[in-house]
Amino acid sequence: MSDEDIQALVLHERAHCEAKIYFLKAEHDDLLEKLSTLVTIAQAGLAKDKPHVTEYQLDRMCDLLGEK
């Protein structure tokens, strides 16, 4: 394998890794936004003395986090 071939493989692998990192970051940001919204709704439920709303939002958070 020539130096050019090795360099091309390294560049290809780097591009693949950068794409994967970008995808994971976007997925993480999306999850964080969803969780933040659920926390806001759960807090509003507590403030309005509606524990069923808070419980539902907590269940949804568990679902998103895979904790059920």
All heavy atoms as TSV, in Angstrom:
chain	resi	resn	atom	element	x	y	z
A	1	MET	N	N	0.850	-1.173	0.000
A	1	MET	CA	C	0.000	0.000	0.000
A	1	MET	C	C	0.894	1.234	0.000
A	1	MET	O	O	1.793	1.367	0.806
A	1	MET	CB	C	-0.897	-0.035	1.242
A	1	MET	CG	C	-2.076	0.882	1.176
A	1	MET	SD	S	-3.140	0.717	2.633
A	1	MET	CE	C	-4.461	-0.240	1.963
A	2	SER	N	N	0.595	2.146	-0.878
A	2	SER	CA	C	1.436	3.341	-1.002
A	2	SER	C	C	1.049	4.376	0.054
A	2	SER	O	O	-0.008	4.292	0.682
A	2	SER	CB	C	1.273	3.949	-2.394
A	2	SER	OG	O	0.004	4.541	-2.527
A	3	ASP	N	N	1.922	5.363	0.200
A	3	ASP	CA	C	1.645	6.458	1.134
A	3	ASP	C	C	0.372	7.202	0.741
A	3	ASP	O	O	-0.397	7.623	1.605
A	3	ASP	CB	C	2.818	7.435	1.180
A	3	ASP	CG	C	4.002	6.885	1.960
A	3	ASP	OD1	O	3.826	5.884	2.685
A	3	ASP	OD2	O	5.094	7.469	1.849
A	4	GLU	N	N	0.142	7.341	-0.551
A	4	GLU	CA	C	-1.071	8.022	-1.029
A	4	GLU	C	C	-2.321	7.231	-0.658
A	4	GLU	O	O	-3.339	7.812	-0.283
A	4	GLU	CB	C	-1.001	8.242	-2.535
A	4	GLU	CG	C	0.025	9.276	-2.956
A	4	GLU	CD	C	0.143	9.395	-4.466
A	4	GLU	OE1	O	-0.471	8.595	-5.196
A	4	GLU	OE2	O	0.850	10.306	-4.907
A	5	ASP	N	N	-2.233	5.908	-0.782
A	5	ASP	CA	C	-3.364	5.062	-0.405
A	5	ASP	C	C	-3.660	5.178	1.089
A	5	ASP	O	O	-4.818	5.271	1.499
A	5	ASP	CB	C	-3.095	3.599	-0.764
A	5	ASP	CG	C	-3.062	3.344	-2.260
A	5	ASP	OD1	O	-3.621	4.169	-3.018
A	5	ASP	OD2	O	-2.480	2.322	-2.658
A	6	ILE	N	N	-2.618	5.165	1.874
A	6	ILE	CA	C	-2.777	5.279	3.333
A	6	ILE	C	C	-3.369	6.640	3.687
A	6	ILE	O	O	-4.293	6.732	4.514
A	6	ILE	CB	C	-1.433	5.048	4.053
A	6	ILE	CG1	C	-0.995	3.597	3.875
A	6	ILE	CG2	C	-1.537	5.413	5.535
A	6	ILE	CD1	C	0.403	3.299	4.351
A	7	GLN	N	N	-2.871	7.676	3.048
A	7	GLN	CA	C	-3.373	9.022	3.306
A	7	GLN	C	C	-4.859	9.126	2.917
A	7	GLN	O	O	-5.661	9.729	3.638
A	7	GLN	CB	C	-2.561	10.057	2.551
A	7	GLN	CG	C	-2.890	11.484	2.946
A	7	GLN	CD	C	-1.971	12.488	2.281
A	7	GLN	OE1	O	-1.256	12.186	1.339
A	7	GLN	NE2	N	-2.004	13.710	2.782
A	8	ALA	N	N	-5.233	8.514	1.810
A	8	ALA	CA	C	-6.631	8.531	1.375
A	8	ALA	C	C	-7.513	7.786	2.376
A	8	ALA	O	O	-8.628	8.242	2.696
A	8	ALA	CB	C	-6.766	7.911	-0.014
A	9	LEU	N	N	-7.031	6.649	2.886
A	9	LEU	CA	C	-7.780	5.909	3.897
A	9	LEU	C	C	-7.951	6.709	5.187
A	9	LEU	O	O	-9.029	6.722	5.782
A	9	LEU	CB	C	-7.090	4.579	4.212
A	9	LEU	CG	C	-7.275	3.461	3.192
A	9	LEU	CD1	C	-6.375	2.276	3.545
A	9	LEU	CD2	C	-8.722	3.029	3.144
A	10	VAL	N	N	-6.896	7.383	5.584
A	10	VAL	CA	C	-6.956	8.200	6.797
A	10	VAL	C	C	-7.958	9.341	6.614
A	10	VAL	O	O	-8.776	9.606	7.505
A	10	VAL	CB	C	-5.555	8.748	7.160
A	10	VAL	CG1	C	-5.640	9.825	8.229
A	10	VAL	CG2	C	-4.644	7.619	7.615
A	11	LEU	N	N	-7.926	9.988	5.480
A	11	LEU	CA	C	-8.868	11.083	5.215
A	11	LEU	C	C	-10.314	10.568	5.187
A	11	LEU	O	O	-11.222	11.211	5.712
A	11	LEU	CB	C	-8.527	11.786	3.900
A	11	LEU	CG	C	-7.270	12.652	3.914
A	11	LEU	CD1	C	-6.958	13.183	2.513
A	11	LEU	CD2	C	-7.419	13.807	4.893
A	12	HIS	N	N	-10.500	9.408	4.572
A	12	HIS	CA	C	-11.836	8.820	4.514
A	12	HIS	C	C	-12.333	8.481	5.920
A	12	HIS	O	O	-13.485	8.781	6.269
A	12	HIS	CB	C	-11.818	7.547	3.648
A	12	HIS	CG	C	-13.106	6.806	3.658
A	12	HIS	ND1	N	-14.198	7.242	2.950
A	12	HIS	CD2	C	-13.481	5.682	4.305
A	12	HIS	CE1	C	-15.205	6.400	3.171
A	12	HIS	NE2	N	-14.794	5.448	3.974
A	13	GLU	N	N	-11.477	7.882	6.728
A	13	GLU	CA	C	-11.855	7.515	8.095
A	13	GLU	C	C	-12.137	8.760	8.926
A	13	GLU	O	O	-13.082	8.782	9.715
A	13	GLU	CB	C	-10.730	6.679	8.735
A	13	GLU	CG	C	-11.129	5.996	10.008
A	13	GLU	CD	C	-12.255	4.988	9.842
A	13	GLU	OE1	O	-12.379	4.376	8.766
A	13	GLU	OE2	O	-13.028	4.827	10.796
A	14	ARG	N	N	-11.358	9.797	8.728
A	14	ARG	CA	C	-11.569	11.049	9.462
A	14	ARG	C	C	-12.921	11.663	9.096
A	14	ARG	O	O	-13.668	12.097	9.967
A	14	ARG	CB	C	-10.453	12.036	9.158
A	14	ARG	CG	C	-10.591	13.328	9.896
A	14	ARG	CD	C	-9.445	14.257	9.651
A	14	ARG	NE	N	-9.642	15.480	10.373
A	14	ARG	CZ	C	-8.768	16.428	10.474
A	14	ARG	NH1	N	-7.587	16.292	9.897
A	14	ARG	NH2	N	-9.021	17.517	11.148
A	15	ALA	N	N	-13.237	11.682	7.812
A	15	ALA	CA	C	-14.520	12.223	7.373
A	15	ALA	C	C	-15.672	11.418	7.957
A	15	ALA	O	O	-16.693	11.977	8.386
A	15	ALA	CB	C	-14.591	12.236	5.848
A	16	HIS	N	N	-15.513	10.093	7.985
A	16	HIS	CA	C	-16.539	9.225	8.561
A	16	HIS	C	C	-16.739	9.534	10.047
A	16	HIS	O	O	-17.877	9.649	10.520
A	16	HIS	CB	C	-16.151	7.758	8.359
A	16	HIS	CG	C	-17.082	6.788	8.993
A	16	HIS	ND1	N	-18.332	6.515	8.480
A	16	HIS	CD2	C	-16.963	6.047	10.121
A	16	HIS	CE1	C	-18.933	5.637	9.264
A	16	HIS	NE2	N	-18.129	5.333	10.266
A	17	CYS	N	N	-15.668	9.676	10.781
A	17	CYS	CA	C	-15.744	9.966	12.219
A	17	CYS	C	C	-16.361	11.340	12.474
A	17	CYS	O	O	-17.181	11.494	13.381
A	17	CYS	CB	C	-14.361	9.892	12.850
A	17	CYS	SG	S	-13.727	8.212	12.983
A	18	GLU	N	N	-15.996	12.327	11.675
A	18	GLU	CA	C	-16.558	13.668	11.840
A	18	GLU	C	C	-18.064	13.664	11.567
A	18	GLU	O	O	-18.833	14.330	12.266
A	18	GLU	CB	C	-15.841	14.665	10.938
A	18	GLU	CG	C	-14.442	14.998	11.418
A	18	GLU	CD	C	-13.663	15.891	10.465
A	18	GLU	OE1	O	-14.177	16.209	9.368
A	18	GLU	OE2	O	-12.540	16.267	10.817
A	19	ALA	N	N	-18.488	12.900	10.566
A	19	ALA	CA	C	-19.918	12.798	10.265
A	19	ALA	C	C	-20.666	12.128	11.417
A	19	ALA	O	O	-21.769	12.560	11.789
A	19	ALA	CB	C	-20.131	12.033	8.966
A	20	LYS	N	N	-20.071	11.110	11.984
A	20	LYS	CA	C	-20.701	10.413	13.108
A	20	LYS	C	C	-20.814	11.332	14.321
A	20	LYS	O	O	-21.849	11.360	14.999
A	20	LYS	CB	C	-19.900	9.157	13.462
A	20	LYS	CG	C	-20.589	8.264	14.446
A	20	LYS	CD	C	-19.876	6.940	14.583
A	20	LYS	CE	C	-20.662	6.022	15.503
A	20	LYS	NZ	N	-20.073	4.707	15.597
A	21	ILE	N	N	-19.776	12.100	14.596
A	21	ILE	CA	C	-19.793	13.053	15.709
A	21	ILE	C	C	-20.884	14.104	15.491
A	21	ILE	O	O	-21.636	14.441	16.403
A	21	ILE	CB	C	-18.416	13.720	15.890
A	21	ILE	CG1	C	-17.416	12.696	16.437
A	21	ILE	CG2	C	-18.502	14.946	16.799
A	21	ILE	CD1	C	-15.985	13.148	16.406
A	22	TYR	N	N	-20.999	14.610	14.268
A	22	TYR	CA	C	-22.021	15.602	13.942
A	22	TYR	C	C	-23.412	15.022	14.182
A	22	TYR	O	O	-24.277	15.663	14.770
A	22	TYR	CB	C	-21.866	16.059	12.490
A	22	TYR	CG	C	-22.909	17.046	12.052
A	22	TYR	CD1	C	-22.784	18.396	12.372
A	22	TYR	CD2	C	-24.033	16.637	11.345
A	22	TYR	CE1	C	-23.747	19.312	11.988
A	22	TYR	CE2	C	-25.006	17.544	10.957
A	22	TYR	CZ	C	-24.857	18.885	11.280
A	22	TYR	OH	O	-25.830	19.766	10.900
A	23	PHE	N	N	-23.640	13.782	13.737
A	23	PHE	CA	C	-24.931	13.120	13.916
A	23	PHE	C	C	-25.247	12.945	15.395
A	23	PHE	O	O	-26.361	13.232	15.848
A	23	PHE	CB	C	-24.942	11.767	13.204
A	23	PHE	CG	C	-26.174	10.962	13.476
A	23	PHE	CD1	C	-27.366	11.256	12.839
A	23	PHE	CD2	C	-26.143	9.910	14.386
A	23	PHE	CE1	C	-28.515	10.516	13.106
A	23	PHE	CE2	C	-27.288	9.173	14.658
A	23	PHE	CZ	C	-28.463	9.473	14.017
A	24	LEU	N	N	-24.286	12.472	16.176
A	24	LEU	CA	C	-24.505	12.252	17.608
A	24	LEU	C	C	-24.783	13.558	18.338
A	24	LEU	O	O	-25.640	13.613	19.226
A	24	LEU	CB	C	-23.311	11.536	18.228
A	24	LEU	CG	C	-23.120	10.075	17.809
A	24	LEU	CD1	C	-21.811	9.536	18.352
A	24	LEU	CD2	C	-24.288	9.219	18.263
A	25	LYS	N	N	-24.091	14.618	17.953
A	25	LYS	CA	C	-24.314	15.921	18.572
A	25	LYS	C	C	-25.725	16.418	18.264
A	25	LYS	O	O	-26.420	16.910	19.153
A	25	LYS	CB	C	-23.290	16.942	18.100
A	25	LYS	CG	C	-23.431	18.279	18.799
A	25	LYS	CD	C	-22.372	19.260	18.371
A	25	LYS	CE	C	-22.478	20.611	19.033
A	25	LYS	NZ	N	-23.759	21.082	19.455
A	26	ALA	N	N	-26.166	16.270	17.033
A	26	ALA	CA	C	-27.521	16.689	16.659
A	26	ALA	C	C	-28.559	15.874	17.427
A	26	ALA	O	O	-29.562	16.422	17.904
A	26	ALA	CB	C	-27.719	16.543	15.152
A	27	GLU	N	N	-28.318	14.583	17.553
A	27	GLU	CA	C	-29.225	13.713	18.303
A	27	GLU	C	C	-29.270	14.131	19.776
A	27	GLU	O	O	-30.343	14.191	20.384
A	27	GLU	CB	C	-28.745	12.268	18.161
A	27	GLU	CG	C	-29.725	11.234	18.603
A	27	GLU	CD	C	-29.198	9.837	18.315
A	27	GLU	OE1	O	-28.110	9.485	18.814
A	27	GLU	OE2	O	-29.872	9.096	17.575
A	28	HIS	N	N	-28.116	14.441	20.345
A	28	HIS	CA	C	-28.021	14.882	21.738
A	28	HIS	C	C	-28.756	16.201	21.936
A	28	HIS	O	O	-29.526	16.365	22.897
A	28	HIS	CB	C	-26.545	15.028	22.126
A	28	HIS	CG	C	-26.331	15.633	23.476
A	28	HIS	ND1	N	-26.126	16.977	23.642
A	28	HIS	CD2	C	-26.308	15.077	24.705
A	28	HIS	CE1	C	-25.984	17.235	24.934
A	28	HIS	NE2	N	-26.085	16.107	25.591
A	29	ASP	N	N	-28.544	17.152	21.037
A	29	ASP	CA	C	-29.201	18.458	21.143
A	29	ASP	C	C	-30.717	18.315	21.056
A	29	ASP	O	O	-31.455	18.990	21.784
A	29	ASP	CB	C	-28.705	19.401	20.055
A	29	ASP	CG	C	-27.263	19.834	20.258
A	29	ASP	OD1	O	-26.714	19.622	21.360
A	29	ASP	OD2	O	-26.677	20.382	19.298
A	30	ASP	N	N	-31.189	17.429	20.189
A	30	ASP	CA	C	-32.627	17.196	20.051
A	30	ASP	C	C	-33.204	16.616	21.342
A	30	ASP	O	O	-34.250	17.064	21.826
A	30	ASP	CB	C	-32.896	16.265	18.867
A	30	ASP	CG	C	-34.372	16.029	18.633
A	30	ASP	OD1	O	-35.122	17.019	18.491
A	30	ASP	OD2	O	-34.777	14.854	18.577
A	31	LEU	N	N	-32.524	15.638	21.909
A	31	LEU	CA	C	-32.976	15.029	23.161
A	31	LEU	C	C	-32.989	16.058	24.288
A	31	LEU	O	O	-33.949	16.132	25.061
A	31	LEU	CB	C	-32.082	13.844	23.533
A	31	LEU	CG	C	-32.403	13.141	24.850
A	31	LEU	CD1	C	-33.818	12.571	24.844
A	31	LEU	CD2	C	-31.381	12.042	25.124
A	32	LEU	N	N	-31.963	16.874	24.371
A	32	LEU	CA	C	-31.881	17.896	25.408
A	32	LEU	C	C	-33.032	18.892	25.287
A	32	LEU	O	O	-33.649	19.278	26.287
A	32	LEU	CB	C	-30.536	18.612	25.325
A	32	LEU	CG	C	-30.156	19.511	26.486
A	32	LEU	CD1	C	-30.119	18.727	27.790
A	32	LEU	CD2	C	-28.801	20.142	26.220
A	33	GLU	N	N	-33.368	19.276	24.073
A	33	GLU	CA	C	-34.478	20.207	23.852
A	33	GLU	C	C	-35.813	19.583	24.283
A	33	GLU	O	O	-36.633	20.225	24.953
A	33	GLU	CB	C	-34.548	20.607	22.378
A	33	GLU	CG	C	-35.624	21.632	22.077
A	33	GLU	CD	C	-35.629	22.044	20.613
A	33	GLU	OE1	O	-34.596	21.920	19.934
A	33	GLU	OE2	O	-36.698	22.481	20.162
A	34	LYS	N	N	-36.022	18.317	23.932
A	34	LYS	CA	C	-37.255	17.624	24.326
A	34	LYS	C	C	-37.352	17.517	25.846
A	34	LYS	O	O	-38.417	17.764	26.429
A	34	LYS	CB	C	-37.312	16.234	23.698
A	34	LYS	CG	C	-37.598	16.247	22.216
A	34	LYS	CD	C	-37.559	14.842	21.649
A	34	LYS	CE	C	-37.775	14.865	20.139
A	34	LYS	NZ	N	-37.668	13.519	19.559
A	35	LEU	N	N	-36.256	17.140	26.487
A	35	LEU	CA	C	-36.266	17.005	27.948
A	35	LEU	C	C	-36.518	18.348	28.625
A	35	LEU	O	O	-37.255	18.423	29.611
A	35	LEU	CB	C	-34.952	16.394	28.439
A	35	LEU	CG	C	-34.754	14.923	28.113
A	35	LEU	CD1	C	-33.324	14.501	28.453
A	35	LEU	CD2	C	-35.759	14.043	28.832
A	36	SER	N	N	-35.936	19.390	28.101
A	36	SER	CA	C	-36.142	20.723	28.667
A	36	SER	C	C	-37.606	21.133	28.591
A	36	SER	O	O	-38.164	21.677	29.555
A	36	SER	CB	C	-35.269	21.737	27.917
A	36	SER	OG	O	-35.477	23.022	28.427
A	37	THR	N	N	-38.245	20.838	27.475
A	37	THR	CA	C	-39.671	21.142	27.323
A	37	THR	C	C	-40.499	20.349	28.326
A	37	THR	O	O	-41.414	20.894	28.966
A	37	THR	CB	C	-40.132	20.834	25.881
A	37	THR	OG1	O	-39.388	21.644	24.980
A	37	THR	CG2	C	-41.611	21.095	25.701
A	38	LEU	N	N	-40.186	19.074	28.483
A	38	LEU	CA	C	-40.927	18.236	29.427
A	38	LEU	C	C	-40.755	18.717	30.867
A	38	LEU	O	O	-41.702	18.701	31.655
A	38	LEU	CB	C	-40.496	16.774	29.290
A	38	LEU	CG	C	-40.862	16.104	27.963
A	38	LEU	CD1	C	-40.220	14.728	27.869
A	38	LEU	CD2	C	-42.363	16.009	27.793
A	39	VAL	N	N	-39.552	19.169	31.214
A	39	VAL	CA	C	-39.305	19.695	32.559
A	39	VAL	C	C	-40.141	20.951	32.786
A	39	VAL	O	O	-40.758	21.124	33.847
A	39	VAL	CB	C	-37.799	19.987	32.774
A	39	VAL	CG1	C	-37.571	20.837	34.013
A	39	VAL	CG2	C	-37.014	18.691	32.870
A	40	THR	N	N	-40.197	21.821	31.796
A	40	THR	CA	C	-40.992	23.051	31.912
A	40	THR	C	C	-42.467	22.726	32.140
A	40	THR	O	O	-43.121	23.322	33.007
A	40	THR	CB	C	-40.825	23.913	30.649
A	40	THR	OG1	O	-39.448	24.247	30.494
A	40	THR	CG2	C	-41.650	25.185	30.725
A	41	ILE	N	N	-42.990	21.776	31.381
A	41	ILE	CA	C	-44.396	21.376	31.532
A	41	ILE	C	C	-44.622	20.725	32.899
A	41	ILE	O	O	-45.637	20.988	33.561
A	41	ILE	CB	C	-44.826	20.435	30.389
A	41	ILE	CG1	C	-44.777	21.181	29.052
A	41	ILE	CG2	C	-46.229	19.885	30.633
A	41	ILE	CD1	C	-44.905	20.274	27.832
A	42	ALA	N	N	-43.689	19.889	33.335
A	42	ALA	CA	C	-43.814	19.235	34.644
A	42	ALA	C	C	-43.808	20.273	35.763
A	42	ALA	O	O	-44.594	20.167	36.715
A	42	ALA	CB	C	-42.679	18.229	34.837
A	43	GLN	N	N	-42.957	21.280	35.657
A	43	GLN	CA	C	-42.911	22.333	36.672
A	43	GLN	C	C	-44.220	23.116	36.699
A	43	GLN	O	O	-44.712	23.475	37.774
A	43	GLN	CB	C	-41.727	23.268	36.416
A	43	GLN	CG	C	-40.395	22.634	36.717
A	43	GLN	CD	C	-39.225	23.505	36.309
A	43	GLN	OE1	O	-39.310	24.281	35.354
A	43	GLN	NE2	N	-38.128	23.376	37.030
A	44	ALA	N	N	-44.788	23.371	35.538
A	44	ALA	CA	C	-46.073	24.076	35.472
A	44	ALA	C	C	-47.161	23.234	36.124
A	44	ALA	O	O	-48.033	23.777	36.826
A	44	ALA	CB	C	-46.433	24.392	34.023
A	45	GLY	N	N	-47.103	21.931	35.907
A	45	GLY	CA	C	-48.066	21.041	36.552
A	45	GLY	C	C	-47.973	21.105	38.065
A	45	GLY	O	O	-48.988	21.116	38.770
A	46	LEU	N	N	-46.748	21.136	38.578
A	46	LEU	CA	C	-46.567	21.257	40.029
A	46	LEU	C	C	-47.093	22.591	40.539
A	46	LEU	O	O	-47.757	22.660	41.568
A	46	LEU	CB	C	-45.088	21.121	40.398
A	46	LEU	CG	C	-44.497	19.721	40.379
A	46	LEU	CD1	C	-43.000	19.786	40.636
A	46	LEU	CD2	C	-45.176	18.834	41.401
A	47	ALA	N	N	-46.798	23.655	39.814
A	47	ALA	CA	C	-47.220	24.993	40.230
A	47	ALA	C	C	-48.741	25.121	40.257
A	47	ALA	O	O	-49.290	25.869	41.069
A	47	ALA	CB	C	-46.621	26.048	39.306
A	48	LYS	N	N	-49.417	24.400	39.383
A	48	LYS	CA	C	-50.879	24.471	39.310
A	48	LYS	C	C	-51.554	23.351	40.099
A	48	LYS	O	O	-52.744	23.115	39.940
A	48	LYS	CB	C	-51.321	24.428	37.852
A	48	LYS	CG	C	-50.891	25.645	37.065
A	48	LYS	CD	C	-51.353	25.578	35.627
A	48	LYS	CE	C	-50.893	26.817	34.877
A	48	LYS	NZ	N	-51.334	26.797	33.478
A	49	ASP	N	N	-50.758	22.662	40.919
A	49	ASP	CA	C	-51.270	21.556	41.745
A	49	ASP	C	C	-51.955	20.488	40.893
A	49	ASP	O	O	-53.065	20.040	41.205
A	49	ASP	CB	C	-52.199	22.093	42.836
A	49	ASP	CG	C	-52.398	21.075	43.964
A	49	ASP	OD1	O	-51.473	20.259	44.199
A	49	ASP	OD2	O	-53.465	21.083	44.584
A	50	LYS	N	N	-51.283	20.107	39.812
A	50	LYS	CA	C	-51.786	19.050	38.923
A	50	LYS	C	C	-50.724	17.945	38.832
A	50	LYS	O	O	-49.976	17.856	37.858
A	50	LYS	CB	C	-52.089	19.621	37.543
A	50	LYS	CG	C	-53.205	20.640	37.547
A	50	LYS	CD	C	-53.534	21.110	36.157
A	50	LYS	CE	C	-54.698	22.085	36.211
A	50	LYS	NZ	N	-55.078	22.528	34.873
A	51	PRO	N	N	-50.650	17.116	39.866
A	51	PRO	CA	C	-49.598	16.093	39.904
A	51	PRO	C	C	-49.687	15.087	38.759
A	51	PRO	O	O	-48.670	14.537	38.349
A	51	PRO	CB	C	-49.786	15.418	41.258
A	51	PRO	CG	C	-51.175	15.751	41.681
A	51	PRO	CD	C	-51.513	17.064	41.048
A	52	HIS	N	N	-50.896	14.887	38.220
A	52	HIS	CA	C	-51.026	13.941	37.102
A	52	HIS	C	C	-50.280	14.442	35.862
A	52	HIS	O	O	-49.728	13.650	35.106
A	52	HIS	CB	C	-52.508	13.684	36.786
A	52	HIS	CG	C	-53.250	14.890	36.306
A	52	HIS	ND1	N	-53.652	15.897	37.166
A	52	HIS	CD2	C	-53.634	15.258	35.062
A	52	HIS	CE1	C	-54.278	16.836	36.469
A	52	HIS	NE2	N	-54.286	16.481	35.185
A	53	VAL	N	N	-50.247	15.769	35.686
A	53	VAL	CA	C	-49.504	16.345	34.560
A	53	VAL	C	C	-48.015	16.097	34.760
A	53	VAL	O	O	-47.306	15.665	33.845
A	53	VAL	CB	C	-49.795	17.863	34.420
A	53	VAL	CG1	C	-48.874	18.502	33.392
A	53	VAL	CG2	C	-51.255	18.092	34.052
A	54	THR	N	N	-47.552	16.360	35.978
A	54	THR	CA	C	-46.132	16.151	36.288
A	54	THR	C	C	-45.758	14.684	36.141
A	54	THR	O	O	-44.714	14.362	35.551
A	54	THR	CB	C	-45.836	16.647	37.716
A	54	THR	OG1	O	-46.168	18.036	37.794
A	54	THR	CG2	C	-44.367	16.452	38.066
A	55	GLU	N	N	-46.598	13.805	36.629
A	55	GLU	CA	C	-46.325	12.367	36.521
A	55	GLU	C	C	-46.225	11.935	35.056
A	55	GLU	O	O	-45.326	11.185	34.675
A	55	GLU	CB	C	-47.413	11.565	37.227
A	55	GLU	CG	C	-47.175	10.075	37.189
A	55	GLU	CD	C	-48.271	9.284	37.879
A	55	GLU	OE1	O	-49.253	9.864	38.353
A	55	GLU	OE2	O	-48.112	8.047	37.932
A	56	TYR	N	N	-47.131	12.428	34.241
A	56	TYR	CA	C	-47.112	12.083	32.819
A	56	TYR	C	C	-45.821	12.569	32.150
A	56	TYR	O	O	-45.195	11.840	31.377
A	56	TYR	CB	C	-48.338	12.690	32.116
A	56	TYR	CG	C	-48.355	12.415	30.634
A	56	TYR	CD1	C	-48.662	11.151	30.144
A	56	TYR	CD2	C	-48.044	13.417	29.722
A	56	TYR	CE1	C	-48.666	10.893	28.783
A	56	TYR	CE2	C	-48.050	13.173	28.357
A	56	TYR	CZ	C	-48.359	11.915	27.895
A	56	TYR	OH	O	-48.350	11.660	26.549
A	57	GLN	N	N	-45.417	13.794	32.474
A	57	GLN	CA	C	-44.192	14.343	31.876
A	57	GLN	C	C	-42.964	13.545	32.343
A	57	GLN	O	O	-42.044	13.291	31.548
A	57	GLN	CB	C	-44.036	15.831	32.213
A	57	GLN	CG	C	-45.167	16.700	31.710
A	57	GLN	CD	C	-45.499	16.513	30.249
A	57	GLN	OE1	O	-44.611	16.401	29.413
A	57	GLN	NE2	N	-46.777	16.453	29.928
A	58	LEU	N	N	-42.947	13.153	33.604
A	58	LEU	CA	C	-41.840	12.335	34.109
A	58	LEU	C	C	-41.797	10.980	33.409
A	58	LEU	O	O	-40.718	10.476	33.075
A	58	LEU	CB	C	-41.947	12.159	35.622
A	58	LEU	CG	C	-41.697	13.410	36.456
A	58	LEU	CD1	C	-42.029	13.150	37.925
A	58	LEU	CD2	C	-40.269	13.899	36.297
A	59	ASP	N	N	-42.966	10.400	33.154
A	59	ASP	CA	C	-43.017	9.132	32.411
A	59	ASP	C	C	-42.466	9.300	31.006
A	59	ASP	O	O	-41.745	8.435	30.501
A	59	ASP	CB	C	-44.457	8.604	32.345
A	59	ASP	CG	C	-44.923	7.984	33.655
A	59	ASP	OD1	O	-44.062	7.672	34.506
A	59	ASP	OD2	O	-46.149	7.818	33.811
A	60	ARG	N	N	-42.810	10.404	30.367
A	60	ARG	CA	C	-42.295	10.660	29.014
A	60	ARG	C	C	-40.770	10.840	29.030
A	60	ARG	O	O	-40.077	10.384	28.125
A	60	ARG	CB	C	-42.972	11.886	28.399
A	60	ARG	CG	C	-44.449	11.605	28.060
A	60	ARG	CD	C	-45.101	12.723	27.300
A	60	ARG	NE	N	-44.421	12.966	26.035
A	60	ARG	CZ	C	-44.434	14.142	25.408
A	60	ARG	NH1	N	-45.079	15.159	25.922
A	60	ARG	NH2	N	-43.787	14.290	24.272
A	61	MET	N	N	-40.266	11.520	30.070
A	61	MET	CA	C	-38.803	11.675	30.188
A	61	MET	C	C	-38.134	10.316	30.332
A	61	MET	O	O	-37.100	10.066	29.703
A	61	MET	CB	C	-38.460	12.556	31.390
A	61	MET	CG	C	-38.704	14.026	31.186
A	61	MET	SD	S	-38.182	14.955	32.649
A	61	MET	CE	C	-39.716	15.747	33.077
A	62	CYS	N	N	-38.718	9.446	31.150
A	62	CYS	CA	C	-38.167	8.099	31.316
A	62	CYS	C	C	-38.159	7.349	29.993
A	62	CYS	O	O	-37.198	6.656	29.666
A	62	CYS	CB	C	-38.955	7.324	32.365
A	62	CYS	SG	S	-38.666	7.871	34.050
A	63	ASP	N	N	-39.244	7.485	29.236
A	63	ASP	CA	C	-39.312	6.841	27.921
A	63	ASP	C	C	-38.194	7.329	26.998
A	63	ASP	O	O	-37.524	6.534	26.329
A	63	ASP	CB	C	-40.670	7.083	27.253
A	63	ASP	CG	C	-41.807	6.354	27.942
A	63	ASP	OD1	O	-41.531	5.412	28.709
A	63	ASP	OD2	O	-42.961	6.740	27.705
A	64	LEU	N	N	-37.998	8.649	26.995
A	64	LEU	CA	C	-36.945	9.204	26.140
A	64	LEU	C	C	-35.556	8.737	26.543
A	64	LEU	O	O	-34.677	8.543	25.698
A	64	LEU	CB	C	-36.986	10.743	26.175
A	64	LEU	CG	C	-38.068	11.406	25.364
A	64	LEU	CD1	C	-38.077	12.916	25.631
A	64	LEU	CD2	C	-37.873	11.159	23.871
A	65	LEU	N	N	-35.387	8.563	27.841
A	65	LEU	CA	C	-34.076	8.154	28.350
A	65	LEU	C	C	-33.912	6.630	28.376
A	65	LEU	O	O	-32.858	6.132	28.740
A	65	LEU	CB	C	-33.848	8.731	29.751
A	65	LEU	CG	C	-33.759	10.249	29.812
A	65	LEU	CD1	C	-33.769	10.712	31.260
A	65	LEU	CD2	C	-32.507	10.738	29.093
A	66	GLY	N	N	-34.983	5.931	28.009
A	66	GLY	CA	C	-34.909	4.470	27.978
A	66	GLY	C	C	-34.853	3.858	29.359
A	66	GLY	O	O	-34.210	2.829	29.559
A	67	GLU	N	N	-35.518	4.471	30.296
A	67	GLU	CA	C	-35.442	4.033	31.681
A	67	GLU	C	C	-36.688	3.288	32.145
A	67	GLU	O	O	-36.935	3.187	33.332
A	67	GLU	CB	C	-35.201	5.247	32.587
A	67	GLU	CG	C	-34.006	6.039	32.202
A	67	GLU	CD	C	-32.932	6.037	33.242
A	67	GLU	OE1	O	-33.229	5.781	34.401
A	67	GLU	OE2	O	-31.784	6.277	32.873
A	68	LYS	N	N	-37.496	2.811	31.230
A	68	LYS	CA	C	-38.708	2.091	31.643
A	68	LYS	C	C	-38.562	0.636	31.424
A	68	LYS	O	O	-37.916	0.151	30.583
A	68	LYS	CB	C	-39.907	2.625	30.900
A	68	LYS	CG	C	-40.586	3.692	31.705
A	68	LYS	CD	C	-42.046	3.716	31.412
A	68	LYS	CE	C	-42.710	4.401	32.557
A	68	LYS	NZ	N	-44.042	4.692	32.430
